[in-house]
Amino acid sequence: MMAATAAAQVRAGTRWAPALCRMPWLPLMLVAAAAATSEQQVPLVLWSSDRGLWAPAADTHEGHITSDMQLSTYLDPALELGPRNVLLFLQDKLSIEDFTAYGGVFGNKQDSAFSNLENALDLAPSSLVLPAVDWYAISTLTTYLQEKLGASPLHVDLATLQELKLNASIPALLLIRLPYTARYGWASNEVIGQVLSTLKSEDIPYTAALTAVRPSRVARDVAMVTGGLGRQLLQRTVVPPTMNVPVSYNDSYDTRILFWAQNFSVAYGEHWEDLTSRTFGVQDLNLTGSFWNDTVARLVLTYDSLFGTMVTFKFILANSYYSVSARHWFTLENLEIHSNGSVAYFNASQVTGPSIYSFHCEHVSSENEDGNLLVPDTQPSLWQMTFRDFQIQAFNVTDKKFSYASDCAGFFSPGIWMGLLTSLFMLFIFTYGLHMILSLKTMDRFDDHKGPTITLTQIV
């Protein structure tokens, strides 16, 4: 009986297809792993002889990277309720692209390098595939399994495997190292097959995990992946856009307000100034005057030299409970610009959403062509403001990150309206034509050829 304590079941995502041989999700996983721009993520494949160890998880999606905290959430129930024999197949190098390149993904690869793994997943009552697991979670996986099982990892090979006598009730952690070859497969595939065959012959319940120490492939950038994995002639490397660090207001307890934009520009008269580089990622940004409580939040940004004077921007948000929806909603009530003793007010009440969410909009601007979500109190106004990829949250901020975004985009886009109107017009034509066809009547009187002919008397 083999001690297969492979407790390294990464806790992250959704339960994918039960077998690698039927992998319609693999192209999505390939894009997900590459789009994460992850040099330090590797896939993790889990399966067990017990049922119901993993359920689909709502927080895993294409591009999701499983962290060490998420990993423990999935591993704990499996280690506590599942078999006490755990197998950890640890490859030197492995990436999700290897399953596409060498596996039977498309149904026409008879020489799949993962045939034994595919067969094990196909027959396993419980399985879980995580396309991208954080490298730190994998690096501490063996230690984590050892602590949870209370058993030291036992390094085994095919020679010592036959001599092991294990008890299904005694925890055991078996560590099987798999070599990496240019064509992932045959040596590792045979090792997996022989280990699983031995367990099956001994009728030992087990939980198994396959992962790697480091990835075998690294995607250079997202543009290359989404545009096709094949590199084109004279292709240039696309530099990804710089992501600005959000403005964060912290009180003595925690982060209270987050504000971010890809571009932040302001104009006085006809002169525009780009404040993006002076706002985001700046350590000494002046936030004096900012304030927060459960019902009112105020984010204050002050610039010493802007248009030749000191200018202060105040974002004033309110959080209120609405009995109709039975939840709290926040609203950006005003955006104020203070300069030289004067104040310019902008109504921003359209910037609103549930207080448990953040608010995001592609354009928040006082200009008509960009949606006019900022409405100046006085017309015309000397001040103009434009935010691109605007996002703000002032309530229920957790882990110093934005919550799910309530987007300003309406449900019915111009394209949807055009499609609906066109469909209605075509339905009208169809209905009218059907009505005309149903209105046709057959003749009910005919000329009798045996009787006198019909004659028409000419009236002069």
TACORHU-V292813 format. One record per helix or strand of 3 or more residues. SS is the DSSP state (@ for helix, = for strand). FROM is the first residue (numbers start at 1). TO is the last residue. If there is no record, write none. Layout:
BEGIN
SS:FROM:TO, SS:FROM:TO
END
This chain:
BEGIN
@:26:35, =:41:48, @:68:81, =:85:93, @:96:102, @:115:123, =:126:134, @:135:139, @:141:149, =:153:155, @:158:161, =:172:178, @:186:202, =:207:214, @:222:226, =:247:250, =:255:260, =:263:268, =:271:274, @:276:279, =:296:306, =:309:322, =:327:339, =:342:347, =:352:354, =:358:365, @:368:370, =:383:393, =:405:407, @:414:439
END
